Amino acid sequence: MLYSFFASCQRLEVNPRAWLREILERIPDHPVNRLDELLPHRWVEAPAKASTEEE
């Protein structure tokens, strides 16, 4: 199954490490009826976290 996900990522030009890292972080709080949103072909990478350092 993971090979299939990674092959999909490669075909879609999605970074598989970024996809897997983010999916594993998001899945515990993600609604079960919307899991299809996390598949490689529908995944949208979250914006980079803003720096908390003040200048």
N, C-alpha and C positions, 0 to 999 in steps of 0.2 A: 504494500500500500504506500509506504514512504517513497519507494522508487517511482511509483506513478505520480505522486505529488511533485517530486523533484523533476521528473521529466516534463510535467506540465509547466513548472516554473521556467525551465530552460526554454521551452517552446514559446512561452509568453514573455520572455526576457525579464523575468522577475528574479531578484536575488533570492535564492532558496534559503540562505542563512537568515536574512532579514525577515523573510516571510515566516519561517518556522519560529524564530525568536519572538516575533510579535504575536503570532497565533498562540503560542504557549502562554504568553502573558495575558492575552485577552480572553481566552476560552473559559476560564473559571467564572467570569462575570457576564459572559455573552449569553443572550437568550437562546435556549435550545431550539426553538422554532425558527431561528435565523442563522443557524450554523453554516448554511450555504454561502453566506456573505464572506466567510473566512477561506473559502476555496481559492486557489491561486488565480483563477480567471476572473474572480469578482473582488479580490483583495485590493484594498487601497491602503498603502503604507501611511501610518499616522505621521503627522508632521514631527520634525525633530523637536525634542523638548527644549524649551527656552532656557537659557542660562540664568541661574538664580543669583549670579554675582552682580552686585551693584557697583557702578563705577563712581 
